[in-house]
Amino acid sequence: MSGYVLDDLALVAGLTTGGEEHHRRELSRLLISAVDRGPSIAVPALCLASAALFRPAIIDHLADLVASGPPSAIEIVSLTRTGEVARLRAEHPGLGWPALHATSTASVARIPLVTTDPGRYANTVVETLHL
């Protein structure tokens, strides 16, 4: 599987007026590419919920993309109790739930995590890309 995981920081920076123009362009490029059958996008549900606190319309925007795009182009990933989640939580107790969910999703899928703060994931098992 190829693709990317978007964390809550990437969603906020790319889909709100608080982000920089560069962040909005890059996130738009990733989403359009996924819809055009490029690398898929995984959005952990806890990251989406966290981003929606800043701009509730993010939920509608992503839901429209998921519903109108090709199957599996953009996926909202649920949080499930797994050994991976338990291990990551024990190893990184200071990592908040949205970041933990993003780390777990990227780790299991073995795909890079896109964020505006790669340092947030220092000492985790995931590859990060700066938005």
C-alpha positions, -999 to +999 in steps of 0.1 A: +000+000+000+013+034-009+000+066+005+001+090+035-014+095+069-026+130+077-024+141+113-046+168+130-019+194+126-017+189+088-055+190+086-057+223+105-029+239+086-042+228+052-079+232+057-083+264+078-075+300+073-050+298+102-026+278+080-001+292+056-008+293+018+020+267+013+002+242+037-031+247+019-016+241-015+003+210-004-026+194+013-048+202-016-023+186-039-022+154-018-060+152-017-065+158-054-038+133-062-056+107-041-089+113-058-072+111-092-060+076-082-026+087-069-013+077-034-042+071-010-048+092+021-056+079+056-071+102+081-073+088+117-107+096+131-092+111+163-072+135+141-103+145+122-122+151+154-093+172+168-091+193+136-128+198+136-126+216+169-108+244+149-131+243+119-162+220+120-166+222+082-135+200+078-157+170+085-181+179+057-153+186+033-136+153+039-168+134+039-176+148+005-142+138-008-146+103+006-181+098-008-174+112-043-139+098-048-129+064-059-130+036-033-102+037-008-087+070-022-093+087+011-102+067+042-112+078+077-096+053+100-113+042+132-095+036+164-095+000+174-080-016+205-050-035+192-016-046+206+000-019+185-021+009+201-014-005+236+024-008+228+026+028+215+006+041+244+030+024+269+061+036+250+049+072+245+026+081+274+030+119+267+018+115+231-018+128+229-045+105+214-048+122+180-010+119+175-010+083+190-038+074+165-018+089+136+013+070+147-006+037+150-022+042+116+011+050+099+029+022+117+004-005+108+001+007+071+039+013+068+033+047+052+046+081+060+028+105+083+023+141+071+024+168+097+035+203+104+055+192+134+077+162+128+093+167+162+060+156+177+068+121+166+104+120+177+114+085+190+084+068+174+086+042+147+070+063+119+085+082+090+073+118+090+070+143+062+067+180+068+036+194+050 
